[in-house]
């Protein structure tokens, strides 16, 4: 089915989303995708350390990378979020995860 971009943007509002703007240095995100688990630690200046999934399979964990955003499996990307249930996470090295099933956000409590 070919859907206009507005469909995707409107549909994205129905998924639980973790916005990049809500994250602080030291926060940890655990993602369960259809095929893997990812452990993501927030660094400064939109950088993240990532372990698990593709990075483990390629002996690159932990890797420091950026996060482009989330996709519906194609080229359309929502770049203001780090994760959304039902979507695919795209890392800065263009690795795209399988569909995200669960998101766990652990806030850095040491900055309070």
C-alpha positions as CSV (number, residue, x, y, z in Angstrom):
1,X,0.0,0.0,0.0
2,X,1.4,3.4,-1.0
3,X,0.7,5.9,1.8
4,X,1.4,9.6,1.8
5,X,4.0,11.0,4.2
6,X,1.2,12.6,6.3
7,X,-0.1,9.1,7.0
8,X,3.2,8.1,8.5
9,X,3.6,11.3,10.5
10,X,0.1,11.0,11.9
11,X,0.5,7.2,12.6
12,X,3.8,7.9,14.5
13,X,1.8,9.8,17.1
14,X,0.0,6.5,18.2
15,X,3.3,4.8,19.1
16,X,5.2,5.2,22.4
17,X,8.1,7.5,21.5
18,X,11.2,8.4,23.4
19,X,12.3,11.8,22.2
20,X,15.9,12.8,22.0
21,X,15.1,16.1,23.7
22,X,14.0,14.2,26.8
23,X,17.3,12.5,27.3
24,X,20.2,13.6,29.5
25,X,23.8,12.6,29.6
26,X,24.2,9.3,31.5
27,X,20.6,8.1,30.7
28,X,20.4,4.4,29.6
29,X,18.0,3.0,27.1
30,X,17.4,-0.7,26.7
31,X,15.6,-1.8,23.5
32,X,14.1,-5.1,22.7
33,X,13.6,-5.5,19.0
34,X,12.1,-8.5,17.1
35,X,15.6,-10.0,16.8
36,X,17.9,-8.4,19.5
37,X,18.5,-6.4,22.6
38,X,20.4,-3.1,22.5
39,X,21.9,-1.2,25.4
40,X,22.3,2.5,24.7
41,X,24.1,5.0,27.0
42,X,23.6,8.7,26.3
43,X,26.8,10.7,26.0
44,X,27.2,14.4,25.3
45,X,26.5,16.2,22.0
46,X,24.1,13.6,20.6
47,X,26.6,10.7,20.8
48,X,25.8,7.3,22.3
49,X,27.6,4.1,23.3
50,X,25.8,1.1,21.9
51,X,26.1,-2.6,22.7
52,X,24.1,-5.6,21.7
53,X,22.4,-6.7,18.5
54,X,24.4,-5.9,15.3
55,X,27.2,-4.4,17.2
56,X,27.8,-7.6,19.3
57,X,27.5,-9.8,16.2
58,X,30.2,-7.7,14.5
59,X,32.5,-7.5,17.5
60,X,32.1,-3.7,17.7
61,X,30.5,-3.4,21.2
62,X,30.6,-1.0,22.8
63,X,30.5,1.4,19.8
64,X,30.2,5.2,19.9
65,X,27.8,6.4,17.3
66,X,25.0,8.8,16.6
67,X,21.3,8.0,16.1
68,X,19.6,9.2,13.0
69,X,16.1,8.4,14.3
70,X,13.4,5.9,13.6
71,X,11.9,4.6,10.4
72,X,8.9,2.6,9.3
73,X,11.3,0.3,7.5
74,X,11.9,2.5,4.5
75,X,13.5,5.9,3.8
76,X,11.1,8.1,5.7
77,X,12.7,8.9,9.1
78,X,11.5,10.6,12.2
79,X,14.7,12.2,13.4
80,X,13.6,13.7,16.7
81,X,13.1,10.4,18.5
82,X,15.6,7.8,19.6
83,X,13.1,5.0,19.8
84,X,9.4,4.2,19.1
85,X,7.5,1.0,19.6
86,X,6.7,-0.6,16.2
87,X,9.4,1.4,14.3
88,X,13.0,0.6,13.4
89,X,15.9,2.4,15.0
90,X,18.6,3.8,12.5
91,X,22.0,4.3,13.9
92,X,24.5,6.9,12.5
93,X,26.4,4.1,10.7
94,X,23.1,3.3,8.8
95,X,22.5,0.1,10.6
96,X,18.7,-0.4,11.0
97,X,17.3,-2.6,13.7
98,X,14.4,-4.9,13.4
99,X,11.0,-3.6,14.7
100,X,11.2,-2.2,18.3
101,X,9.0,-4.1,20.7
102,X,9.9,-2.6,24.1
103,X,11.7,0.4,25.4
104,X,13.2,0.8,28.8
105,X,14.5,4.3,29.8
106,X,16.6,4.6,32.9
107,X,17.2,8.2,33.9
108,X,20.6,9.3,35.2
109,X,19.8,10.1,38.8
110,X,23.2,11.4,39.7
111,X,22.5,14.7,38.0
112,X,19.6,15.6,40.2
